[in-house]
Amino acid sequence: MASNTELETGLKAMVEDYHLPGGGRKKLSQLVAGHLTWFDAAERRGMGWRDMIGVLTAAGIARRGGKPLSIGTLSSAVWRKRSEAAEANRSRPERLNPPEPVNSREKSPREPKHASPEQFRGEKRTVILHGTDHSKADRAASLPPKRSNSGNRAQTNKDVLAFMDRARAVRGRSE
C-alpha cells in the first residue's frame, strides 16, 4: 500500500510538471501519462476520483479559472492512458523476445530451413512433393491445359445474351 509521504512526493512532482514556464499549463493527458503511477498508488491507498480531484485542486492543478477538474475528465484521461500502457506492454514482449526452438541445438521440424540465394545459382531446381522429385517440366505437364481468355469471354457473352433473350421472352408474354 502506498504511504502518505509517497503520495505527497508524487503530488509535488506532478505540480512542478503541470506548471510550465511563462504561466502555461501542461495538457491533462500528458500530465496523467507522466504520473500514471501516482493515480495507481492513490487508488491503492483508497482514494476515489473526488478525493484525487480535491487533492489536485488544493495543490494547484485545476481547470481554467481555478475550477476543479470534473470526475469524467480525470477518470477518462487516466483510463485512456492505462489502456495505452497495457496495449504497449502486451505488444512489446512479442516483438523483442521471439520464441526459441525447444532444443536450441536442433531446429524444430516445423521451422523451415533457410538457404541463401547463392546456393541456388546455376543449379537445376526441383520441386519435392510428398517425398518425390519432380522437375518443372514434369510438373507443368501434369497441370491441366490453360484456357485462353478470349474463348472463355465469348462463351460467357453468349450465355448472358441467351439469358437476356429468355428474360425478354418471359416479359413479353406477361405484359
C-alpha positions in Angstrom: 0.0 0.0 0.0 1.2 3.5 -0.8 2.1 5.7 2.1 1.0 9.3 2.5 4.6 10.5 2.0 4.9 8.7 -1.3 1.6 10.3 -2.5 2.7 13.7 -1.3 6.1 13.4 -3.0 4.4 12.3 -6.3 1.9 15.1 -6.0 4.7 17.7 -5.6 6.4 16.3 -8.7 3.1 16.4 -10.6 2.5 20.1 -9.6 6.0 21.0 -10.8 5.4 19.2 -14.1 2.0 20.8 -14.6 3.1 24.4 -14.3 5.1 25.4 -17.3 7.4 28.5 -17.6 5.6 31.7 -18.5 2.4 30.7 -16.7 1.4 27.9 -19.1 0.0 24.6 -18.1 0.6 21.1 -19.4 -2.2 19.2 -21.1 -4.0 16.9 -18.7 -3.4 13.8 -20.9 0.4 14.4 -20.9 0.3 15.0 -17.1 -1.6 11.8 -16.5 0.7 9.8 -18.8 3.8 11.1 -17.0 2.4 10.4 -13.5 0.2 7.3 -14.0 1.9 5.6 -11.1 0.6 8.3 -8.8 -3.0 7.6 -9.8 -2.5 3.9 -9.3 -0.9 4.5 -5.9 -3.8 6.8 -4.9 -6.4 4.2 -5.8 -4.5 1.5 -3.9 -4.5 3.9 -0.9 -8.2 4.1 -1.1 -8.7 7.5 -2.8 -11.7 7.9 -5.1 -12.0 10.3 -8.0 -13.4 13.1 -5.8 -10.6 12.7 -3.3 -8.0 12.9 -6.1 -9.6 15.9 -7.6 -9.7 17.6 -4.2 -6.0 17.0 -3.6 -5.1 18.1 -7.1 -7.2 21.3 -6.8 -5.6 22.1 -3.4 -2.2 21.6 -5.0 -3.0 24.0 -7.9 -3.9 21.5 -10.7 -7.3 22.7 -11.9 -9.2 23.9 -15.0 -9.1 27.5 -16.3 -10.4 29.9 -13.7 -9.4 27.7 -10.8 -12.4 25.4 -11.1 -11.7 21.7 -10.1 -11.4 19.1 -12.8 -14.5 17.1 -13.5 -14.7 13.4 -12.5 -15.4 12.5 -16.1 -12.5 14.4 -17.5 -10.0 13.0 -15.0 -11.2 9.4 -15.0 -11.3 9.3 -18.8 -7.8 10.6 -19.1 -6.5 8.1 -16.6 -8.5 5.2 -18.2 -7.1 6.1 -21.7 -3.5 6.2 -20.5 -3.9 2.9 -18.6 -5.2 1.2 -21.7 -2.5 2.6 -23.9 0.1 1.4 -21.4 -1.4 -2.0 -21.2 -1.5 -2.3 -25.0 2.1 -1.2 -25.3 3.1 -3.8 -22.6 1.2 -6.6 -24.5 2.8 -5.9 -27.8 6.3 -5.2 -26.7 7.4 -8.7 -25.4 6.4 -10.4 -28.6 8.5 -8.2 -30.8 11.5 -8.2 -28.5 11.6 -11.8 -27.5 10.6 -14.2 -30.2 10.0 -17.8 -29.0 13.0 -20.1 -29.2 13.1 -23.6 -30.5 12.5 -26.4 -27.9 16.0 -27.7 -28.4 18.4 -24.9 -29.2 20.9 -27.3 -31.0 18.3 -28.7 -33.3 15.7 -26.8 -35.3 12.1 -27.7 -34.8 10.6 -29.9 -37.6 8.0 -27.2 -38.3 10.6 -24.5 -38.9 11.7 -24.1 -42.5 15.4 -24.4 -43.2 16.6 -21.2 -44.8 19.0 -21.2 -47.6 20.9 -18.3 -49.2 20.2 -17.4 -52.8 23.8 -18.1 -53.7 23.2 -21.8 -53.1 20.7 -22.0 -55.9 22.7 -20.2 -58.7 23.4 -22.4 -61.7 21.6 -25.4 -60.2 18.6 -27.2 -61.7 15.7 -26.5 -59.3 13.3 -29.3 -58.4 10.1 -29.3 -56.6 9.6 -32.0 -54.0 6.0 -33.1 -53.5 5.2 -35.8 -51.0 8.7 -37.2 -51.0 9.1 -37.4 -54.8 11.3 -35.3 -57.0 9.6 -33.5 -59.9 11.3 -31.1 -62.3 9.5 -28.1 -63.5 8.8 -29.7 -66.9 7.2 -32.8 -65.2 5.1 -30.6 -63.0 3.9 -28.4 -65.9 2.9 -31.5 -67.9 0.8 -32.7 -65.1 -1.2 -29.4 -64.9 -4.4 -29.1 -66.9 -4.0 -27.0 -70.1 -4.6 -23.3 -69.8 -7.7 -21.9 -71.4 -7.5 -18.8 -73.5 -9.3 -15.8 -72.1 -10.8 -14.8 -75.5 -12.7 -18.1 -76.0 -13.9 -18.0 -72.4 -15.1 -14.5 -72.7 -17.0 -15.3 -75.9 -18.8 -18.2 -74.3 -19.7 -16.0 -71.3 -21.1 -13.3 -73.6 -23.2 -15.9 -75.4 -24.6 -17.2 -72.1 -25.5 -13.7 -71.0 -27.2 -12.9 -74.3 -29.2 -16.2 -74.2 -30.3 -15.3 -70.6 -31.4 -11.8 -71.7 -33.3 -13.3 -74.7 -35.2 -15.7 -72.3 -36.0 -12.9 -69.9 -37.2 -10.7 -72.7 -39.5 -13.5 -74.0 -40.9 -14.1 -70.5 -41.6 -10.4 -70.0 -43.3 -10.2 -73.4 -45.7 -13.0 -72.6 -46.8 -11.4 -69.2 -47.3 -7.9 -70.5 
